[in-house]
Amino acid sequence: MSFLFYYLFLLVHPYLAQWNRMFPKLGRKSWEAMVPGYNYFILYKEVLHKPWWSLLLIFPGVHIVMWMTINVSVLRRFGFYSFKETLQGLFFPYLLFSNIAKNKNLSYGPATNWANSKELEQRKWGDHIVLFMALPIIGHALAFVLDKVSRDKPGAKPRVKEYGDSFVWALVAAAVIRTYTFEPFQIPTGSMEKTMVVGDFLFVNKLAYGSKVPITPLSYPLVHNIVPLVNIKSYLTWEKGAYTRLPGWSKIERNDVVVFNFPSGDTAILDPRTPSGLMGHDFHGLINQEAFSQFINSKRNQNLNELDSLGQQNLYNEYIAGFENWKTQARAHFSQGYFPLNSPEYANGLTHGGLIHRPVDKRENYIKRCVGLPGDALEIQNSVLFVNGKPAFVAPGQALLYRIEKTKVSFPSTEEMLSRYGLENSSDGARTDFDPNTDAQYYILNLTRREKQKIETDFKIKLAKIRYPQYSDNLANQISPMQRISNLDQFPKDLNVNNTMTDFQRFQIPKKGQRITINSQNIAWYKRIISAYEGHQLAIKGDKIYIDGKPATSYRFDMNYYWMMGDNRFHSADSRVWGFVPEDHIVGRASFIWFSKSPFVDSFLGIRFDRIFHFVV
């Protein structure tokens, strides 16, 4: 349901609740109850003595809490305190408001006398409901523990009422601040090493590009999309709005470090065992992997290792010919709750939670560097990014993979490399700056430009940049079937478009209002934009393209798009994997690091004092 209907409901509510007949009992004029906006201002002023709280009704999500708050507060001033009456006040107050309007014996009374035991007993269970609504279970547990170690003061609010009020307003404040100004964010992976490292805690500035009005505002404000421990959704989709962004201080600039909602997260596989509640994030990549597994499983009676080169090519050509059918089979496999065919979970008969579909604002938060703006032309050659034909900015923390033969140099121990050059190897393998063991012939190093220069100078060597295989031509009939299948690993995940993590063919980032020619050769780059991001029905039949059922040879973009890449270029799932980031996915700009703690270093609890209160560059 659109925001518009909820705001219309708030305007109509005073009439349904017959406030015009109630206002005189508060000492106000009947006409004041009929003036939109002003009526709420008066009621908050008379009942709660905080007229400015009425302004909170304009914030989506918060407006429902404020609506409930004023309804319950008014009803209590007319003597409705019970469990049942509180529930009505929260969800459907009109029968009680009608009683107030019709019953001449009901009068507007003073606020609760906390020294009166009778009044306390009357409202006890209603206060329990409010506390439960604000912080289920945990709120009562805290109130119970504190009540045991201390006693309520005579004439003061009971612990349940005190905590209920505190939690409600803490949640309201958190919802407004986190949604519209600044939100804390923790770096979970090494994709932005060494600009930002695992364990950095930073603030995301949502005012910079303009605060995005939440599409699903009915959510628990302290978590993003999953309630920890119980792994259930933290939001409801009863109220849904269209993409709306408030005015910001600036526009996204090239090389800004940006937080955004994961574009490929519209469909996901629910796995309650993981902290995020998901099996991976790139559902479309999982589908491609599973499609190949399904095909190979269908050939399980054949020993693939015994096939000659021609036999293997024929086998892979068979897979390519039926690729779309195998993808359909993979989707059905996941939708039925099965784990990937090659996983130990599948072998053990385990099942997951099925497929879920998340709205834009509830997809996982990612952080990358915006290296391409709408309209930019990008190309990657041997890990060198070119923007509009010129080499792009290289961030001080940007890292690439290098190697050198072990016969040409004798590096010291990993401990010494950490001490001398800051090359850190994490215990979980998420970060490996100096790797002497994986390759028998080469040392592998993940280095920034400055680190590379220093090591080359100190050891009088020349490090070679690692490059993934790049095929000479993108025409399907000039590359092998296995090479075509490997094309599915990188955007646009098309059999006939050859990109790798180190080399990307030249392309242009779509710009709002731009009209392009589309055909069977380039449609792969724009399929998700047309169907998933801009909501059209797309069908491709041979060389013909149909949009919303009509033949199409061109397309006009409704939004701006951006290209995001991690500074840890060889260990980053970014736009090279899942493509363009739409403007409605942008959350804010990474502002500054307020705390940093290494999960891999034990010295003084792992706190990185040199990173605290640093601005992100």
C-alpha positions as CSV (number, residue, x, y, z in Angstrom):
1,M,0.0,0.0,0.0
2,S,1.4,3.4,-0.9
3,F,2.4,6.1,1.6
4,L,-0.3,8.3,0.1
5,F,-3.0,6.1,1.5
6,Y,-1.5,6.2,5.0
7,Y,-1.2,10.0,5.0
8,L,-4.8,10.2,3.7
9,F,-5.7,7.9,6.5
10,L,-4.1,10.2,9.1
11,L,-6.1,13.1,7.7
12,V,-9.3,11.2,7.8
13,H,-8.7,9.6,11.3
14,P,-9.9,12.7,13.3
15,Y,-13.2,12.6,11.5
16,L,-13.6,8.8,12.0
17,A,-12.7,9.2,15.7
18,Q,-15.2,12.1,16.1
19,W,-12.6,14.4,17.6
20,N,-15.0,17.3,17.0
21,R,-17.3,15.9,19.8
22,M,-14.3,15.1,22.0
23,F,-12.4,18.4,21.8
24,P,-14.9,20.4,23.9
25,K,-14.3,18.0,26.8
26,L,-10.6,19.0,26.6
27,G,-11.6,22.7,26.7
28,R,-11.0,23.2,23.0
29,K,-13.3,24.3,20.2
30,S,-15.0,21.8,18.0
31,W,-13.7,23.4,14.8
32,E,-10.1,22.9,15.9
33,A,-10.6,19.2,15.5
34,M,-11.5,19.6,11.9
35,V,-8.3,21.5,10.7
36,P,-5.8,19.0,9.2
37,G,-2.5,19.0,11.0
38,Y,-3.6,21.6,13.5
39,N,-5.8,19.1,15.2
40,Y,-2.9,16.8,16.0
41,F,-0.8,19.7,17.2
42,I,-3.6,20.7,19.7
43,L,-4.1,17.1,20.9
44,Y,-0.4,16.5,21.5
45,K,-0.3,19.8,23.3
46,E,-3.3,19.2,25.6
47,V,-2.6,15.5,26.3
48,L,1.1,15.1,26.3
49,H,2.2,18.8,26.6
50,K,4.6,18.2,23.7
51,P,3.0,19.8,20.6
52,W,6.2,19.4,18.5
53,W,5.8,15.6,18.6
54,S,3.0,16.1,16.0
55,L,5.8,16.8,13.5
56,L,7.0,13.2,13.8
57,L,3.8,12.2,12.0
58,I,5.4,13.2,8.7
59,F,8.1,10.5,8.9
60,P,7.0,7.2,7.2
61,G,7.0,4.3,9.7
62,V,7.4,6.7,12.7
63,H,3.9,8.1,11.9
64,I,2.2,4.9,12.8
65,V,4.0,4.8,16.2
66,M,3.0,8.4,16.9
67,W,-0.6,7.7,15.8
68,M,-0.7,4.8,18.3
69,T,0.9,7.0,21.0
70,I,-1.6,9.8,20.8
71,N,-4.6,7.4,20.6
72,V,-3.6,5.4,23.7
73,S,-2.7,8.6,25.6
74,V,-6.1,10.2,24.9
75,L,-8.0,7.0,25.9
76,R,-6.2,6.8,29.2
77,R,-7.1,10.4,30.1
78,F,-10.7,9.2,29.7
79,G,-10.2,6.2,31.9
80,F,-9.5,3.4,29.4
81,Y,-6.6,1.5,30.8
82,S,-7.2,-2.2,30.6
83,F,-5.4,-4.8,28.5
84,K,-8.3,-5.0,26.0
85,E,-8.7,-1.2,25.8
86,T,-5.0,-0.7,25.2
87,L,-5.1,-3.1,22.4
88,Q,-8.0,-1.2,20.8
89,G,-6.1,2.0,21.3
90,L,-3.1,0.6,19.4
91,F,-4.9,-0.9,16.5
92,F,-8.6,0.1,16.2
93,P,-9.6,2.9,18.6
94,Y,-12.9,3.9,17.0
95,L,-15.3,2.1,19.2
96,L,-13.8,3.7,22.3
97,F,-13.6,7.2,20.6
98,S,-17.3,6.7,19.7
99,N,-18.0,6.0,23.4
100,I,-16.2,9.2,24.4
101,A,-18.2,11.2,21.9
102,K,-21.6,9.8,22.9
103,N,-21.2,9.3,26.6
104,K,-21.8,12.6,28.5
105,N,-20.7,11.0,31.7
106,L,-17.2,10.4,30.4
107,S,-15.0,13.4,31.2
108,Y,-11.4,14.3,30.4
109,G,-9.3,13.5,33.5
110,P,-5.9,14.4,34.8
111,A,-2.8,12.4,34.1
112,T,-2.2,9.2,36.1
113,N,-1.5,9.7,39.8
114,W,1.4,7.3,40.3
115,A,0.9,7.4,44.0
116,N,-2.6,6.0,43.6
117,S,-2.4,2.2,43.8
118,K,-5.9,1.8,42.3
119,E,-4.9,3.7,39.1
120,L,-1.6,1.8,38.9
121,E,-3.5,-1.5,39.0
122,Q,-5.9,-0.4,36.4
123,R,-3.3,0.4,33.8
124,K,-0.8,-2.3,34.7
125,W,-1.5,-4.7,31.9
126,G,-1.9,-1.9,29.4
127,D,1.6,-0.8,30.2
128,H,2.9,-4.3,29.8
129,I,1.5,-4.3,26.2
130,V,3.4,-1.0,25.4
131,L,6.6,-2.4,26.8
132,F,6.2,-5.6,24.8
133,M,5.5,-3.7,21.6
134,A,8.6,-1.6,22.1
135,L,11.1,-4.4,22.9
136,P,9.5,-7.9,23.0
137,I,10.7,-10.2,25.7
138,I,14.0,-8.4,26.3
139,G,12.3,-5.3,27.6
140,H,10.4,-7.3,30.2
141,A,13.5,-9.2,31.1
142,L,15.4,-6.0,31.8
143,A,12.5,-4.6,33.8
144,F,12.3,-7.8,35.8
145,V,16.0,-7.8,36.6
146,L,16.2,-4.2,37.6
147,D,13.0,-4.5,39.7
148,K,14.7,-7.2,41.7
149,V,17.9,-5.2,42.4
150,S,16.0,-1.9,43.1
151,R,12.6,-0.8,44.2
152,D,10.1,1.6,42.6
153,K,10.0,4.9,44.4
154,P,6.7,5.8,46.0
155,G,4.7,8.0,43.6
156,A,7.0,7.3,40.7
157,K,6.3,5.5,37.5
158,P,6.5,1.6,37.7
159,R,9.4,0.0,36.1
160,V,7.3,-1.4,33.3
161,K,5.8,2.0,32.4
162,E,9.2,3.7,32.7
163,Y,10.9,1.3,30.4
164,G,8.0,1.2,28.0
165,D,8.2,4.9,27.5
166,S,12.0,4.9,27.3
167,F,12.1,2.2,24.7
168,V,9.4,3.7,22.5
169,W,11.1,7.0,22.3
170,A,14.5,5.4,21.9
171,L,13.2,3.5,18.9
172,V,11.5,6.6,17.4
173,A,14.7,8.6,17.7
174,A,16.8,5.7,16.3
175,A,14.4,5.3,13.4
176,V,14.6,9.0,12.5
177,I,18.3,9.3,12.9
178,R,19.3,6.1,11.2
179,T,16.9,6.6,8.3
180,Y,17.4,10.2,7.5
181,T,20.8,11.4,8.9
182,F,23.6,9.0,9.9
183,E,23.7,5.2,10.2
184,P,26.5,3.1,11.7
185,F,28.1,0.5,9.5
186,Q,30.7,-2.2,10.0
187,I,33.1,-3.4,7.4
188,P,32.3,-7.2,7.2
189,T,34.6,-8.3,4.4
190,G,38.0,-7.4,2.9
191,S,36.7,-6.0,-0.5
192,M,37.8,-2.5,0.4
193,E,41.2,-3.4,1.9
194,K,43.4,-1.5,2.4
195,T,41.3,1.7,2.4
196,M,39.0,0.2,4.9
197,V,39.7,-3.0,6.7
198,V,37.6,-5.7,8.4
199,G,36.6,-4.5,11.8
200,D,36.3,-0.8,10.9
201,F,33.2,0.9,12.3
202,L,32.1,3.9,10.3
203,F,29.2,6.4,9.9
204,V,27.3,6.6,6.7
205,N,26.2,10.1,5.8
206,K,22.7,9.9,4.3
207,L,22.4,13.7,4.1
208,A,25.2,14.0,1.5
209,Y,23.2,12.7,-1.5
210,G,19.8,13.2,0.1
211,S,18.1,10.9,2.5
212,K,16.1,8.1,0.9
213,V,12.6,7.8,2.2
214,P,12.2,4.1,3.2
215,I,10.2,2.0,0.9
216,T,9.2,-0.4,3.7
217,P,9.1,1.9,6.8
218,L,7.3,-0.6,9.0
219,S,10.4,-2.2,10.4
220,Y,12.3,-2.6,13.7
221,P,14.7,0.4,13.6
222,L,17.7,-1.2,15.3
223,V,18.3,-3.9,12.7
224,H,18.5,-3.8,8.9
225,N,16.5,-6.8,7.6
226,I,17.0,-9.8,9.9
227,V,16.4,-10.0,13.7
228,P,19.5,-11.6,15.1
229,L,19.3,-15.0,16.9
230,V,15.8,-15.8,15.7
231,N,16.6,-14.9,12.0
232,I,13.2,-13.6,11.1
233,K,12.4,-10.6,8.9
234,S,12.6,-7.3,10.7
235,Y,10.1,-5.5,8.5
236,L,6.5,-5.7,7.1
237,T,5.4,-4.9,3.6
238,W,1.9,-3.6,4.5
239,E,3.0,-0.1,3.7
240,K,5.2,0.4,0.7
241,G,6.2,3.6,-1.0
242,A,7.7,4.6,-4.3
243,Y,11.4,5.7,-4.6
244,T,11.7,9.2,-3.1
245,R,14.9,11.0,-2.2
246,L,15.0,14.2,-0.3
247,P,17.4,17.0,-1.4
248,G,21.0,16.4,-0.6
249,W,24.1,18.5,0.0
250,S,25.9,17.2,-3.1
251,K,25.8,14.6,-5.9
252,I,27.8,11.5,-6.0
253,E,31.2,12.3,-7.3
254,R,33.6,10.0,-9.0
255,N,35.8,8.0,-6.5
256,D,33.4,8.6,-3.5
257,V,33.2,5.6,-1.2
258,V,29.5,4.8,-1.2
259,V,27.2,2.5,0.7
260,F,24.3,1.1,-1.3
261,N,21.8,-1.7,-1.3
262,F,23.0,-4.8,-3.1
263,P,21.6,-4.7,-6.6
264,S,21.5,-8.4,-7.2
265,G,19.7,-9.0,-3.9
266,D,16.1,-8.8,-5.1
267,T,15.9,-12.6,-4.9
268,A,17.9,-14.5,-2.3
269,I,18.1,-18.0,-0.7
270,L,17.1,-18.0,3.0
271,D,19.7,-19.8,5.1
272,P,18.9,-19.2,8.8
273,R,22.2,-20.7,9.9
274,T,24.2,-17.6,8.7
275,P,24.3,-14.2,10.4
276,S,22.8,-12.5,7.4
277,G,20.2,-15.2,7.0
278,L,21.3,-15.7,3.4
279,M,23.1,-18.3,1.3
280,G,25.5,-16.1,-0.4
281,H,24.3,-12.8,-1.8
282,D,24.6,-13.1,-5.6
283,F,21.5,-15.3,-6.3
284,H,22.1,-15.1,-10.1
285,G,25.6,-16.3,-9.7
286,L,24.4,-19.2,-7.6
287,I,21.8,-20.1,-10.3
288,N,24.5,-20.3,-13.0
289,Q,26.7,-22.5,-10.8
290,E,23.8,-24.8,-9.9
291,A,22.7,-25.0,-13.5
292,F,26.1,-26.4,-14.4
293,S,26.0,-28.8,-11.5
294,Q,22.6,-30.0,-12.5
295,F,23.9,-30.7,-16.1
296,I,27.0,-32.5,-14.9
297,N,24.9,-34.6,-12.5
298,S,22.7,-35.7,-15.4
299,K,25.9,-37.0,-17.0
300,R,27.1,-38.8,-13.9
301,N,27.3,-42.2,-15.7
302,Q,30.0,-40.7,-18.0
303,N,33.6,-40.4,-16.8
304,L,34.3,-36.9,-17.9
305,N,38.1,-37.3,-17.3
306,E,38.2,-40.0,-20.0
307,L,36.7,-37.9,-22.7
308,D,39.1,-36.5,-25.3
309,S,39.2,-32.8,-26.1
310,L,36.5,-33.2,-28.8
311,G,34.2,-35.1,-26.5
312,Q,34.5,-32.5,-23.8
313,Q,33.7,-29.7,-26.3
314,N,30.7,-31.6,-27.5
315,L,29.6,-32.1,-23.9
316,Y,29.9,-28.4,-23.1
317,N,28.2,-27.4,-26.3
318,E,25.3,-29.6,-25.2
319,Y,25.1,-27.6,-21.9
320,I,25.3,-24.3,-23.8
321,A,22.4,-25.3,-26.1
322,G,20.2,-26.1,-23.1
323,F,21.5,-23.4,-20.8
324,E,18.2,-21.6,-20.2
325,N,16.5,-24.9,-19.4
326,W,19.2,-25.8,-16.9
327,K,18.8,-22.4,-15.2
328,T,15.1,-23.1,-14.9
329,Q,15.9,-26.4,-13.3
330,A,18.3,-24.8,-10.9
331,R,15.7,-22.2,-9.8
332,A,13.2,-25.0,-9.2
333,H,15.9,-26.9,-7.2
334,F,16.5,-23.9,-4.9
335,S,12.8,-23.0,-4.6
336,Q,12.0,-26.5,-3.2
337,G,14.4,-25.8,-0.4
338,Y,17.4,-27.9,-1.6
339,F,21.0,-26.9,-1.0
340,P,23.4,-27.0,-4.0
341,L,23.8,-30.5,-5.4
342,N,27.6,-30.6,-4.6
343,S,27.2,-29.3,-1.1
344,P,27.6,-31.5,2.0
345,E,24.2,-30.2,3.2
346,Y,22.5,-31.7,0.2
347,A,24.3,-35.0,0.8
348,N,23.0,-35.0,4.4
349,G,19.5,-34.3,3.3
350,L,19.3,-30.8,4.8
351,T,17.0,-28.1,3.5
352,H,17.0,-24.3,3.7
353,G,14.3,-21.7,4.1
354,G,13.5,-21.3,0.4
355,L,13.6,-18.2,-1.8
356,I,12.8,-14.7,-0.5
357,H,12.2,-11.5,-2.3
358,R,13.5,-8.3,-0.6
359,P,12.4,-4.7,-1.4
360,V,15.2,-2.4,-2.4
361,D,15.8,-0.8,1.0
362,K,16.0,-4.2,2.8
363,R,18.7,-5.7,0.6
364,E,22.1,-6.2,2.0
365,N,24.2,-3.0,2.5
366,Y,27.4,-3.0,0.4
367,I,30.3,-0.5,0.4
368,K,32.5,0.2,-2.6
369,R,34.2,3.0,-4.4
370,C,32.1,4.7,-7.1
371,V,34.5,4.7,-10.1
372,G,32.0,5.4,-12.8
373,L,29.2,8.0,-13.1
374,P,26.2,8.0,-15.4
375,G,27.3,8.5,-19.0
376,D,31.0,7.5,-18.3
377,A,32.7,5.1,-20.7
378,L,34.8,2.5,-18.8
379,E,37.3,-0.1,-19.7
380,I,39.7,-2.3,-17.8
381,Q,43.1,-3.5,-19.2
382,N,45.3,-5.7,-17.1
383,S,43.7,-4.3,-13.9
384,V,44.1,-0.7,-15.0
385,L,40.8,1.1,-15.0
386,F,40.2,3.7,-17.8
387,V,37.4,6.2,-17.4
388,N,36.5,8.1,-20.6
389,G,39.8,7.0,-22.2
390,K,42.0,8.1,-19.3
391,P,43.6,6.1,-16.5
392,A,41.4,6.4,-13.4
393,F,42.3,7.6,-9.9
394,V,44.3,5.1,-7.9
395,A,43.3,5.3,-4.2
396,P,46.2,5.0,-1.7
397,G,44.7,1.8,-0.3
398,Q,44.0,0.2,-3.7
399,A,45.6,-3.3,-3.8
400,L,46.5,-5.6,-6.7
401,L,48.0,-9.1,-6.8
402,Y,51.6,-9.5,-7.8
403,R,53.9,-12.5,-8.0
404,I,57.6,-13.4,-8.3
405,E,59.4,-16.6,-8.7
406,K,60.8,-18.0,-5.5
407,T,64.1,-18.6,-7.1
408,K,64.6,-14.9,-7.7
409,V,64.1,-13.6,-4.1
410,S,64.2,-14.9,-0.5
411,F,61.5,-13.1,1.5
412,P,61.6,-13.3,5.3
413,S,58.9,-14.8,7.5
414,T,55.3,-13.7,7.4
415,E,55.8,-12.2,10.8
416,E,58.7,-10.1,9.5
417,M,56.7,-9.0,6.4
418,L,54.0,-7.9,8.8
419,S,56.4,-6.0,10.9
420,R,58.3,-4.3,8.1
421,Y,55.6,-3.7,5.5
422,G,52.3,-4.1,7.3
423,L,51.4,-7.2,5.2
424,E,48.7,-8.9,7.3
425,N,47.4,-12.4,6.9
426,S,44.1,-13.0,8.7
427,S,43.5,-16.3,10.5
428,D,40.3,-17.0,8.5
429,G,41.9,-16.5,5.1
430,A,39.8,-13.4,4.3
431,R,43.0,-11.3,3.9
432,T,46.3,-12.7,2.7
433,D,48.8,-9.9,1.8
434,F,51.8,-12.3,1.7
435,D,51.3,-15.8,0.6
436,P,54.4,-18.0,0.4
437,N,52.6,-21.4,0.4
438,T,49.7,-21.6,-2.1
439,D,51.9,-21.7,-5.2
440,A,55.1,-23.9,-5.3
441,Q,56.8,-21.7,-7.9
442,Y,55.7,-18.2,-6.9
443,Y,55.3,-15.8,-3.9
444,I,51.9,-14.1,-4.2
445,L,51.6,-10.6,-2.7
446,N,48.5,-8.3,-2.4
447,L,50.0,-4.8,-2.4
448,T,49.2,-1.1,-2.7
449,R,51.3,0.9,-5.1
450,R,53.4,2.3,-2.2
451,E,54.0,-1.2,-0.7
452,K,55.0,-2.6,-4.1
453,Q,57.5,0.2,-4.7
454,K,59.0,-0.2,-1.2
455,I,59.4,-4.0,-1.5
456,E,60.8,-3.7,-5.1
457,T,63.4,-1.2,-3.8
458,D,64.4,-3.1,-0.7
459,F,64.8,-6.4,-2.4
460,K,65.9,-5.1,-5.8
461,I,63.3,-7.1,-7.7
462,K,60.5,-6.5,-10.2
463,L,57.1,-7.8,-9.3
464,A,54.8,-9.0,-12.0
465,K,51.1,-8.2,-12.0
466,I,48.8,-11.2,-12.1
467,R,46.4,-11.2,-15.0
468,Y,43.5,-13.6,-15.6
469,P,43.1,-15.2,-19.1
470,Q,41.7,-12.8,-21.6
471,Y,40.6,-14.2,-24.9
472,S,41.4,-12.4,-28.2
473,D,37.8,-12.2,-29.5
474,N,34.3,-12.1,-28.1
475,L,32.7,-13.9,-31.1
476,A,31.2,-17.1,-29.9
477,N,32.6,-19.2,-32.8
478,Q,36.2,-18.2,-31.9
479,I,36.4,-19.2,-28.2
480,S,36.0,-22.6,-26.7
481,P,32.8,-23.8,-25.1
482,M,34.4,-23.9,-21.7
483,Q,35.6,-20.3,-22.1
484,R,32.1,-19.3,-23.0
485,I,30.8,-21.0,-19.8
486,S,33.5,-19.1,-17.8
487,N,32.0,-15.8,-19.1
488,L,29.0,-16.4,-16.8
489,D,31.2,-15.5,-13.8
490,Q,31.4,-11.8,-14.7
491,F,28.9,-9.2,-15.7
492,P,26.8,-9.3,-17.8
493,K,26.9,-13.1,-17.1
494,D,26.4,-13.9,-20.8
495,L,27.9,-16.8,-22.7
496,N,29.1,-14.5,-25.5
497,V,30.5,-11.6,-23.6
498,N,34.0,-12.2,-22.4
499,N,35.1,-10.2,-19.4
500,T,37.4,-11.1,-16.5
501,M,38.3,-9.5,-13.1
502,T,41.4,-8.0,-14.7
503,D,40.1,-7.1,-18.2
504,F,36.7,-5.6,-19.2
505,Q,35.7,-4.6,-22.6
506,R,34.7,-0.9,-23.1
507,F,31.1,0.0,-22.2
508,Q,29.0,3.0,-21.2
509,I,27.2,3.5,-17.9
510,P,23.5,4.3,-18.5
511,K,22.3,7.8,-17.8
512,K,18.7,9.0,-16.9
513,G,16.9,10.1,-20.1
514,Q,19.5,8.5,-22.4
515,R,18.0,6.5,-25.3
516,I,20.0,3.7,-26.8
517,T,19.6,1.2,-29.5
518,I,19.1,-2.4,-28.2
519,N,19.6,-5.6,-30.2
520,S,20.6,-9.2,-29.6
521,Q,24.3,-8.3,-29.4
522,N,24.0,-5.7,-26.5
523,I,20.8,-6.6,-24.7
524,A,22.8,-8.7,-22.1
525,W,24.2,-5.5,-20.6
526,Y,20.7,-4.0,-20.0
527,K,18.5,-7.0,-19.2
528,R,18.4,-6.4,-15.4
529,I,18.0,-2.7,-15.8
530,I,14.9,-3.1,-18.0
531,S,13.3,-5.9,-16.1
532,A,14.5,-5.8,-12.4
533,Y,15.3,-2.2,-11.8
534,E,12.8,-0.3,-14.0
535,G,10.0,-2.9,-13.8
536,H,9.3,-3.7,-17.5
537,Q,8.3,-7.1,-18.9
538,L,11.3,-8.2,-21.1
539,A,11.2,-11.1,-23.6
540,I,13.9,-12.1,-26.1
541,K,12.8,-14.4,-28.9
542,G,15.6,-15.1,-31.3
543,D,16.8,-11.7,-32.6
544,K,13.6,-10.0,-31.5
545,I,13.3,-8.0,-28.3
546,Y,9.9,-7.3,-26.7
547,I,9.3,-4.8,-23.9
548,D,5.9,-4.9,-22.2
549,G,4.7,-7.1,-25.1
550,K,5.7,-4.7,-27.8
551,P,8.7,-5.1,-30.3
552,A,11.5,-2.8,-29.2
553,T,14.6,-1.6,-31.0
554,S,15.5,1.2,-28.5
555,Y,15.2,1.9,-24.8
556,R,15.1,5.1,-22.7
557,F,16.6,4.8,-19.1
558,D,14.4,6.0,-16.2
559,M,17.2,6.3,-13.7
560,N,20.9,7.1,-13.4
561,Y,23.3,4.2,-12.8
562,Y,26.8,3.9,-11.2
563,W,29.7,1.5,-11.4
564,M,31.2,0.4,-8.1
565,M,34.5,-1.4,-7.5
566,G,36.3,-2.5,-4.3
567,D,39.8,-1.2,-3.7
568,N,40.9,-4.8,-3.0
569,R,40.6,-5.5,-6.7
570,F,41.4,-9.2,-6.7
571,H,39.2,-10.0,-3.7
572,S,36.1,-8.0,-4.4
573,A,32.7,-9.0,-5.6
574,D,31.6,-5.8,-7.2
575,S,30.1,-4.3,-10.4
576,R,32.4,-6.6,-12.4
577,V,30.3,-9.5,-11.1
578,W,26.8,-8.0,-10.7
579,G,26.8,-4.9,-12.9
580,F,25.3,-1.4,-12.6
581,V,24.0,0.1,-9.3
582,P,20.7,2.1,-9.8
583,E,20.3,5.4,-8.1
584,D,17.4,4.2,-5.9
585,H,19.9,1.7,-4.3
586,I,22.2,4.4,-3.1
587,V,22.2,4.8,0.7
588,G,24.9,7.4,1.5
589,R,28.5,8.3,1.6
590,A,31.0,6.7,3.9
591,S,31.9,9.5,6.2
592,F,34.4,8.6,8.9
593,I,35.7,5.7,10.9
594,W,34.8,6.1,14.6
595,F,36.3,2.9,15.8
596,S,38.3,0.0,14.5
597,K,39.1,-3.4,16.0
598,S,40.9,-6.2,14.3
599,P,39.3,-9.6,14.6
600,F,42.6,-11.2,13.8
601,V,45.1,-9.5,16.2
602,D,45.0,-10.1,20.0
603,S,47.2,-7.2,21.1
604,F,45.2,-4.9,23.4
605,L,41.9,-6.4,22.3
606,G,42.9,-5.8,18.7
607,I,42.0,-2.0,18.8
608,R,43.5,-0.1,15.9
609,F,44.1,3.2,17.5
610,D,45.7,4.7,14.4
611,R,42.4,4.3,12.5
612,I,40.0,5.8,15.0
613,F,38.3,9.1,14.0
614,H,39.8,9.0,10.5
615,F,37.8,10.4,7.5
616,V,37.3,8.0,4.6
617,V,39.2,8.9,1.4
